[in-house]
């Protein structure tokens, strides 16, 4: 009995032995109209996100925004402390001695920029999420070692179980299997 | 020089390279030497804790510090440790931006070294406060007296700079390790370990989307960490340079300190890398090319440090300030002259050996040399802190600093704690980045069709 008949499958996964095979398969899937295909690799493969039509946006802007906020916030905090909250007259020296505020503002800029970059990266990468249907794929524990996977999701508008299986089989995979949700 | 084949020897594939590194953590029990070192340094760490308890109960008077030399070993150790902590981020961030392939196999443990060294560094000023339990006064917080930290003080800048450095270094280290934690999750056998690695990996699947965002964020953090490397020790140097004390009050201090930091940091990288590669059989990953490159960086920074020494002397006489001149001649012939000359031998004379390629590729010699440089840089930090304070403007305020047994105990204790943390790290986490090594294997395959 086919388990996919009783329970709708999450998609189809093909396993590959090399990066080039995965890259070729990703290109083929994208060309066939699969815009939600997911590729899994044990290291960052150059050109793979482009093959899948993915683009990294937002992290750089978040990092810049965080840095600017950190710098301005730090600068404002120091100005507020010495000019408004607790001004001290030391021999008539100016309260707002801004060059002395640069080191702390800089530190806070770097700190906030780093937190923003990491935070947005985790959010955009869908992390942390400890469960994902792809983990049900046989051999998937090797995806962080030496195997490469391409998954076609069944909720992709272009998905058709039969065609997807043919498409993946044409890419000369080690095996193709259905993924339980 | 730095193409994939010169920094990775042997016939390694994705699986074998992953297993070789992961098995050190997962299956292969540590050798007797590791256990001896681990428990030995553990005892040292306990002694460090006991010494700290004694310090907090009695006060900083157990050290040899007194007026006029109020800073002593504590501040010298802080400057030395934070300097050592610079090489890790330099290797990870600056060399990443410069696309230096040889960083790949040394960045992970160098970053760990940075974290542990910076932690040691941050302890010393806190212990030196005298009332360490009031350390939170350094942070701006809404207290009911309406007080703020003194924003014009380099000591407050230090707090922000070092705290930022530790946090950003940790983020960088952890972000780079997430794919490796996922590998360990998938390869660990015990339930507890699998769960622990799974939680730490945050659900990493190695999806193209995740790799893409990961790479982007990693690059951005490298960009942020690069000015941080330069700024932290610059701020530390301002603790001295802003003080109007002969020998401190000098504009060369920030670059001089940063060069010294990289110098001692790379020395510590070699001190750790050479035994590590031997104990773990990593000669194919940490090759002689890596040692050669690290030695070249040491030679370059040694030259900058030597220039700093010369410039200090030149400026003292060229400036004509009698206190600066007295300070300089006192370094040559005074009470602390042995420290000065040892420092010159360790930091300038001995590193000249690195001009010879055969010396740069001789692991044993480099290991010995790295220890000499570590010692020399520590001497330099002590000399800077102590010699200027012990001969101030007024002869009536002159005095000597003689370290007590507690001063040495704190130095030894911090060394043991640092070593213990590092030994625990190489046992519990992958010492080399598996995912980046796989990338290197891939690049080598591409290069050799």
Interface residues (C-beta under 8 A of the other chain):
Chain A: X19 X26 X38 X39 X40 X41 X42 X43 X44 X45 X48 X49 X52 X54 X56 X59 X60 X63 X67 X77 X78 X81 X82 X85 X86 X97 X100 X101 X103 X104 X106 X107 X108 X110 X111 X113 X114 X115 X117 X118 X120 X121 X122 X124 X125 X126 X127 X128 X129 X130 X131 X132 X134 X135 X140 X141 X142 X143 X144 X145 X146
Chain B: X13 X14 X15 X18 X19 X140 X146 X147 X148 X149 X151 X152 X154 X156 X157 X160 X161 X163 X164 X167 X168 X171 X172 X175 X179 X182 X183 X185 X186 X187 X198 X199 X202 X203 X204 X205 X206 X207 X208 X209 X210 X211 X212 X213 X214 X215 X216 X217 X220 X221 X224 X225 X227 X228 X231 X235 X238 X435 X436 X438 X439 X442
